[in-house]
Amino acid sequence: MSENNELITLDGITKVFLTDDIETHALSGIHLTINKGEFISISGPSGCGKSTLLSILGLLEAPSGGDYILNKNNVSNLSLEERARIRNREIGFIFQSFNLIGDLSVIENVELPLAYRGLKPAERRKMATAALEKVEMIHRQKHLPSQLSGGQQQRVAVARALAGNPKILLADEPTGNLDSKNGSVVMEMLSDLNKEGTTICMVTHDDRYAHVANRIVHLFDGKIVDEERDVEHVPLRAEA
């Protein structure tokens, strides 16, 4: 694809953690391009650097070296405040543990990240409502997270990530706390969102869910060791 279609470029990204004078090289020389509209899965064994890579993509961690270009801007060495501002506007997160706030209603949870942008209440509510409709959870907007199943909570988490119209959706083991049936439903929903144009980068240890993506990046010992493109999709609903 052309450079005009590139959303993210990682050029020689490294990450080194220092603990008790011991260096741990979590990522070594990562070169990766993510194009607009792609659905990428990052796979590999535990401890290979998947979550670290996703944290850097999400501006939760700064790289130790290399360049990170997001939407044509170099975001490698920004301050904490600048990273937080870009994260809030351009990146949506879906976590394994949902991370919903228990004493807020469904729609209040979805609205919360929008409040940090300084949007007016009416505008926040409109955007949150549209996101909940997209994941078919608008009928539960007044419920608390504790009144929802795990699958429903993850749908709300997806709505929260989508509400701000991010450039990319980052999903960290989005099915990790779900049974196979709900996991398949959530993965089909992500697949549908991608078909509508949402760019998605997902970390998963489940090979079946990895094959929902159209490109799989394999990590091992902090390095990209293989890539699969034009992945043959595995049907999920029948196995749920």
C-alpha positions in Angstrom: 0.0 0.0 0.0 1.1 3.6 -0.5 2.6 5.8 2.1 -0.6 7.9 2.1 -2.4 4.9 3.6 0.1 4.3 6.5 -1.4 5.1 9.9 1.5 3.8 12.1 5.2 3.2 11.3 7.6 1.7 13.9 11.2 2.1 12.8 13.8 0.2 15.0 11.7 0.4 18.2 13.4 -1.0 21.3 12.3 -1.2 24.9 14.7 -1.9 27.8 13.6 -2.2 31.4 16.1 -1.6 34.2 15.6 -3.3 37.5 18.3 -3.8 40.1 21.0 -2.9 37.5 19.7 -5.7 35.3 18.7 -4.8 31.7 15.7 -6.7 30.2 15.3 -6.2 26.5 11.6 -6.5 26.0 11.7 -5.3 22.3 14.6 -5.3 19.9 14.5 -3.5 16.6 10.8 -3.6 15.8 10.0 -2.5 12.3 6.2 -2.5 11.6 3.8 -0.6 9.5 0.0 -0.6 10.1 -2.2 0.8 7.3 -5.5 2.4 7.6 -8.3 -0.1 7.7 -6.1 -3.1 8.5 -6.9 -5.7 11.2 -3.6 -6.9 12.7 -3.2 -9.6 15.3 0.0 -9.8 17.3 0.8 -13.3 18.5 3.5 -15.1 20.4 4.3 -16.9 23.6 4.0 -15.3 27.0 6.8 -12.9 27.7 7.7 -12.3 24.1 6.9 -8.6 24.2 3.3 -8.5 22.9 1.8 -6.4 25.7 4.9 -4.1 25.7 4.5 -3.5 22.0 0.8 -2.7 22.5 1.6 -0.3 25.3 4.0 1.6 23.1 1.5 1.7 20.3 -1.0 3.0 22.8 1.4 5.7 24.1 1.2 4.1 27.6 5.0 3.5 27.4 7.7 5.4 25.6 10.2 3.4 23.5 13.8 3.3 24.6 14.9 3.8 21.1 13.6 4.1 17.5 10.9 6.2 16.0 7.1 5.8 16.3 5.2 7.7 13.6 1.4 8.0 14.3 -0.8 9.7 11.7 2.3 11.4 10.2 3.5 12.7 13.5 6.6 11.4 15.4 5.3 10.5 18.9 8.4 8.7 20.2 9.6 11.3 22.8 6.5 13.2 23.9 5.8 14.4 27.4 3.3 12.5 29.6 0.8 15.2 29.0 1.2 15.2 25.2 0.9 11.4 25.1 -2.2 11.5 27.2 -3.8 14.1 24.9 -3.1 12.2 21.7 -4.1 8.9 23.4 -7.5 10.4 24.3 -8.2 11.7 20.8 -6.7 9.1 18.5 -6.5 5.7 20.2 -9.2 3.5 21.6 -8.5 0.7 24.1 -10.2 -2.6 24.8 -8.8 -4.5 27.8 -9.1 -8.1 28.9 -10.6 -7.0 32.2 -13.1 -4.6 30.7 -12.0 -1.8 33.1 -15.5 -0.4 33.5 -16.2 1.8 36.6 -18.7 -0.1 38.8 -20.7 2.8 40.2 -21.2 4.4 36.8 -24.0 3.4 34.4 -23.2 1.9 31.0 -23.7 5.2 29.1 -21.7 7.1 31.8 -18.8 4.7 31.3 -18.9 5.2 27.6 -19.1 9.0 28.0 -16.2 9.3 30.5 -13.2 9.5 28.1 -15.1 12.1 26.1 -15.4 14.3 29.3 -11.6 14.7 29.3 -11.9 16.4 25.9 -14.0 19.1 27.4 -17.0 18.2 25.2 -20.4 19.5 26.2 -22.8 17.0 28.0 -25.2 16.9 25.1 -22.4 16.1 22.6 -20.9 13.4 24.8 -24.3 11.8 25.2 -24.9 11.8 21.5 -21.5 10.2 20.7 -21.9 7.6 23.5 -25.4 6.7 22.3 -24.2 6.2 18.8 -21.4 3.9 20.0 -23.8 1.8 22.2 -26.1 1.4 19.2 -23.2 0.1 17.1 -22.5 -2.7 19.6 -26.2 -3.3 20.2 -26.1 -2.3 23.9 -28.2 0.8 23.9 -31.0 -1.1 25.7 -28.7 -1.5 28.7 -27.5 2.1 28.9 -28.9 2.7 32.4 -27.6 -0.6 33.9 -24.5 -0.9 36.0 -21.6 -3.1 34.9 -22.4 -5.6 37.7 -25.8 -6.2 36.1 -24.2 -7.3 32.8 -22.7 -10.6 31.7 -19.0 -10.7 30.8 -19.7 -10.5 27.1 -22.0 -7.5 27.6 -19.4 -5.7 29.6 -16.9 -6.2 26.8 -19.4 -4.9 24.3 -19.7 -1.7 26.5 -15.9 -1.5 26.6 -15.8 -1.7 22.8 -18.4 1.1 22.7 -16.3 3.2 25.1 -13.3 2.7 22.8 -15.2 3.6 19.7 -17.1 6.6 21.0 -14.4 9.1 20.3 -13.9 8.0 16.7 -10.2 6.9 17.3 -7.7 6.4 14.4 -7.0 2.9 15.7 -8.5 0.5 18.1 -6.0 -1.5 20.3 -7.3 -4.7 21.9 -5.3 -6.5 24.6 -6.6 -10.1 24.9 -10.2 -8.9 24.4 -11.6 -12.4 24.8 -9.3 -13.4 27.7 -12.1 -13.3 30.4 -14.9 -14.6 28.2 -16.1 -18.1 27.5 -15.8 -19.4 23.9 -19.4 -18.4 22.9 -19.0 -14.8 24.1 -15.5 -14.6 22.9 -16.7 -15.5 19.4 -19.4 -12.9 19.5 -17.0 -10.2 20.5 -14.5 -11.2 17.8 -17.3 -11.2 15.2 -18.2 -7.7 16.3 -14.6 -6.6 15.9 -14.5 -8.1 12.5 -17.6 -6.3 11.5 -16.2 -3.0 12.8 -13.1 -3.6 10.7 -15.2 -4.2 7.6 -16.8 -0.8 8.2 -13.3 0.8 8.1 -12.0 0.7 11.7 -8.3 0.0 12.0 -7.6 -2.7 14.7 -4.5 -4.0 16.3 -5.1 -6.9 18.7 -2.9 -9.0 21.0 -4.2 -12.5 21.5 -2.8 -15.9 22.6 -5.7 -17.7 20.9 -4.7 -18.9 17.4 -8.3 -19.2 16.3 -9.1 -15.6 17.2 -5.8 -14.4 15.7 -7.1 -15.7 12.3 -10.0 -13.3 12.4 -7.4 -10.6 11.5 -6.2 -10.2 7.9 -2.6 -10.0 9.0 -0.8 -11.8 11.8 2.5 -10.6 13.3 4.5 -13.2 15.2 6.8 -12.1 18.0 9.4 -14.1 19.8 11.9 -12.8 22.3 11.1 -9.2 21.5 11.5 -9.5 17.8 9.2 -9.9 14.8 10.1 -13.4 13.4 7.3 -13.9 10.9 4.2 -12.3 9.3 1.2 -13.8 7.7 -0.7 -11.7 5.2 -4.2 -12.2 3.6 -5.0 -14.7 6.4 -7.7 -17.3 5.7 -10.4 -16.5 8.2 -11.7 -19.2 10.5 -15.5 -19.3 11.1 -16.4 -18.6 14.7 -20.1 -18.8 15.1 -20.3 -22.5 14.4 -17.7 -23.3 17.1 -19.3 -21.0 19.7 
